[in-house]
Amino acid sequence: MKTQVLPVNEQSIALAAQLLRQGDLVALPTETVYGIAADARNGQAVHKIFEAKGRPQDNPLIVHICGMEMLRGIVAEVPPRAEKLAAAFWPGPLTMVMPRGREVSEVTCAGLDTVGVRMPSHPVVQAVIRASGVAFAAPSANLSGKPSPTNAQDTLADMDGRLPLILDGGESAVGVESTVVSVVGEHPMLLRPGYVTKEQMEAVLGEEVLVSPAILEKLQEGEVARSPGMKYKHYAPKAQVTLLRGSFAAYRDYLAAHAEPGVWALCFDGEGAQLPVPSIEYGRNHDGVTQAHHLFTALRDLDRQGARVVYARCPEQSGVSMAVYNRLIRAAAFRVVNL
């Protein structure tokens, strides 16, 4: 299969809509990362996503819509909490897990009785949904386990020959996947942190949002992934990544003691020049928004540089930084050194 990369215009959006309607895949930009889309109601089409990514079938996918009326058939009901959160954060980078409706393919939901839904704010996604009439399932457009792509070039690097079309809509603004919150239980629960924070959701709901232990720790043996991104190792470059938690001085000293060919630092802006090993910077210290925007590109750059071992500065675990920490701890397969 030849993969076309096309700029976004009326013709390419019409082609994307046609491909989706006929059960094919399209990669396209969202405000979070680039995604691979297939008709969420068509199990055979959705199965092609798992094949293209090499993704385990027990990992559920998120359904993308462009208006509240599209929820009909996708979800069985819209809980009051979901209505509040939608009013505050949709369109935007928030996925809500709700009771699954009759029309969603079992393949999309990995057999669960719930479905994750979001209404993206990116104009290209909205245009493709409107033009196709298709609510589509879409995970990130990377090979399973690798860092998610935030531009068309990185999408092509992973997906060339695996799907017919990539729409090039420039760089994704957010840089990490959407926040996922479950609104089906007794209490709302954060399943994957992202740009919409726990604190922001609590302010809207007027109640505590619980945090799934799987955000900061490994899933237990046999535990079911209720959301994408809960798997053990994820978002990982080829290099072995270790998170170093502590002061900059302690970080620099640790690198000096472990410097050898192939060792790289993943550090905050302005720190690289002071380090004894080559480095890539991934955003400002104490600034989760810039870290999120640069993280996946930085991890892919480490691959391009041939890094074998990467020691990463540890971000905070609150606000948007919680999302960055969650992605890095999985890229590191939970290797953390307290300095």
Sequence and secondary structure as in RCSB ss.txt:
>XXXX:A:sequence
MKTQVLPVNEQSIALAAQLLRQGDLVALPTETVYGIAADARNGQAVHKIFEAKGRPQDNPLIVHICGMEMLRGIV
AEVPPRAEKLAAAFWPGPLTMVMPRGREVSEVTCAGLDTVGVRMPSHPVVQAVIRASGVAFAAPSANLSGKPSPT
NAQDTLADMDGRLPLILDGGESAVGVESTVVSVVGEHPMLLRPGYVTKEQMEAVLGEEVLVSPAILEKLQEGEVA
RSPGMKYKHYAPKAQVTLLRGSFAAYRDYLAAHAEPGVWALCFDGEGAQLPVPSIEYGRNHDGVTQAHHLFTALR
DLDRQGARVVYARCPEQSGVSMAVYNRLIRAAAFRVVNL
>XXXX:A:secstr
   EEEESSHHHHHHHHHHHHTT  EEEE SSSEEEEEETT HHHHHHHHHHHT  TTS  EEE SSGGGGBTTB
S   HHHHHHHHHH SSSEEEEEEB TTS TTTTTT SEEEEE    HHHHHHHHHH   EE  BSS TTS   S
SHHHHHHHHTTTSSEEEE    SS S  EEEE SSSS EEEE  SS HHHHHHHHTS  EE GGGTS   TT   
 STT SSS S  SSEEEEEES HHHHHHHHHHH  TTEEEEE TT GGGSSS EEE S TT HHHHHHHHHHHHH
HHHHTT SEEEEE   SSTTHHHHHHHHHHHTTT EEE 
